Amino acid sequence: MDDQRRPPVLAHQRFAASRQSFKGLSLKERFERIHATNLWGASESVSGLGSEPDAIVSLRSELSALLKELDARSLLDAPCGDASWIHGMGLDLAYHGVDIVPDLVADLQQRSGAGELPGIYGLADLTCNDLPRCDVILCRDCLVHLSFAHIARAVSNMARSGAIWLITTTFTDWNDNTDCEDGDWRALNLQAAPFFWPRPEALINEDCREGDGGWADKSLGLWRLRDLPIAD
């Protein structure tokens, strides 16, 4: 499908309508505001439509199978958002979740301490803070909200963590990657300019139904962090 004929995305529409309110805010402040106002507009998850139950039906089984194939013993979910979908996978590994929004992390830590959620949760800016060392980093629905500059910093920081694998969102049929304000949304094809990442070693199509199938190429790609040119 031609890029220009893709259907609108709610996260971008709502950010565009509120753009002035983000003027002068830091990266942390931008995502705090997005969380506090449920800017992305999902009714069941403050992490957006991609974290709602209908959006991850096929993803759960395929991602779980991929992690088993990699013999992963530990997973860093960065950012973890409200962690509303991933624990339904019944993961048999050490789980760490990090996010940049303090209120979100505090709630997750409280729920984890009460035995409601498995895993360990921490506050971290993916672009600069030290990250827990895990075999695999899952960075779903994140880079699409970051500027090119912050994507470069985030991927370099993930590589420094010592992780072997990165699983992250890519749109395989998208052609024209453009820069954006942090907190906005646009599609990214990580094999196209300016990234030029190699072919992913595995690809999971998410069976995305948003926009009546107009984003059906939304996928999770698997890469070795050491192979990414942006991580040097």
N, C-alpha and C positions, 0 to 999 in steps of 0.2 A: 504494500500500500504506500502511496506517495505520502511523505511526511506531512504535507500541508492539508491532507484530507483526513487526517486522524481526528477522532472526536475529542471534544474538550475534556479536561481532567479537573475534577472538583478542587483538588489541592492547589492547582495553579490559579483557578478562577478566584478562589477565596483569598489567596495571598495577594493577587493583583488588586482586588477590591480594598485590601487593607494595607497596601504598600507603604503609605505615608506613615503609618503607625510604627513601622520598623526602622525608620530613619534614625541613624546614629546608634543603633543597638549593637552590642557585641554578639558574637556567635552564640554564647550561652544565653544571653538575654533574648535573642530571637526565638530560640527553641523553648525557653520558659514561657514566652508569650503565646507561642503556638499551642503549647500544652494547656495553659491556663484558660484559653478561649476555645479550645477544641476546634482550632482553625481549619483542620483538614476535613471536618464535617461528617465523620463516621458516627453512627448512632451507638455502636457496640464497643468501640475501642478508640481511645484518644490518640492511638498510634496511626489512625487513618483506615481507609477502606481496605487496604491490603492486609490488615490484621484481623478483619472480621471473619467469622466462621466460614461463610460461603467462599471466601477468597483463597482458602488454604486446604480445601478438601483433598485435591490430588497431590498437593505439595508435601503434605505430612508423610505419606508412605514413601515417596520417592527420596525425600531428603534423609529420612531415617535409613533407608537402604544404602544411600551414598555414604553416609557416615560410617556405617558398618563395613562397607567395602574398603574405605580408607583405614580401617582399624583404628579409628579415632578414640582416644581415651579421654580427651577433654575438648570442650567447645567454649569459645568466647563469643557471646552474642553482643555485637557492638554496632549500633546501639540496640539495646534490648527493648526500648519502649516500655509498654505496660506488661510485656511478656504474656499476653493474653492467649496466644495461639501455640507457642512452641512446646509447652509442657504437655499438651495433648498427644504428642508424639511418643511419649513413654521412653524418653532417651535413657540409655544405659551407659552414661558417661558423666564425668565431672562437668557441671555447667556453671559458667560464670557469665553474668550479665552486667554490662556497664551502660550508663546513659549520662547525658550532660545536664539533665533537669533534676535539681535537688529534690523537689517535692515528689517526683516520680520515684526516684531511687529510695527515698525515705519510706515510702509506702511499700515498696517491694521488700525492703529489709525487714520491715515490721511483719509483713505477711510470711516471709521466710522464717523469721524467728518464732512465729506462732505455729509453724508447721503447715501452713496453707500452700506454700510454694517450695519446691526443691531449689537448690542452687545457692550461689553466693552472689551478692549484688554490690556494686560500687559506683561511685560518682567519678566520671572521667570524660574529658574532652578528647575525642578520638583523634583530633589533629595534633595533639601535643603532649598529653599526659601519659605516664607509664601505664602499660596495659599488662594484665595477667598473662603469663606465658601459657598458651594452650596449643594443642595440635592444629586445630582448625579455628579460623575466625569466620563467623557468619555476619555479613554486613548487608542485610536485606533492606531495600527501600530507603537507603540513606544517601548514597553518593548522588542520586538524582536531585537531592535537595541542597547540594553544596556547590559553591563556585569552583571553577577549575583549580584555583590556587589552594583552596582547602581540600579538594580531592587529592592533590599531590601530597599535601602535608599528611593527610589521613593515611594514605597507602604507605608512604614512607614510614610513618609511625607504626603501622601494623607490621611491616617488615622487621622493624627494630625489636618487636616484642619477642621474636624467636619462633613465631608460628610457622608451620610448614605450608599450610593451605589457606586460601581465601575463597570463600563462596559469596558471590555478590550479584546484584541485579544488573542485567543487561537486556537491551532490546535488540534482538538479532537482525531485524529488518529495517531498523532506523538508519538514516543516512547522514543527517546533518547535525552533528553535536554543536550546541551553542552554550555559551557561558550563562550564568544566572546569578541573581542575588542569593545569598545564603538564606534558606528557609522557603524559597520558591520551589517550583517543580518543573522539570523537563525530562524527556526521555534521553537516555544515553546508550550508545552502542560502543562498548569498550574496545572493540577491535578496530574502530574507525578513528580518524583524526580528532583530537590531538593525542589520543592515548596510544593507539597502535599496539594494543595488547595482542599476544598470540592467540591462536585458536584455543578455546577452553578444553581442558582434559575431560570434562563431562558437562552436560547441559541438561537442566531440568526445566521444561516448559511448565509454567504455573497454571495454564488453562485459565487465563485471566478473562473474566466476563464483563469487565467494566467497559462502557462505551459500546455495548452490543458487539463485542468481538473486535473492536478497532485497535485493541492493544494485545491481540492474541499472541504476539511474539515475546511478551514479557517472560523472562527466564532467569534462573539462577545459574551462573557459570562458575566452574571450578578452575582455579589457577594455582600454580605454585608461586608463592610470593617472590621467590628468588628469580623467577623468570620475567617479572614485570619491569619494563623499562622505567616506569614512573617511580619505582621504589628505590632507584639508585641514588 
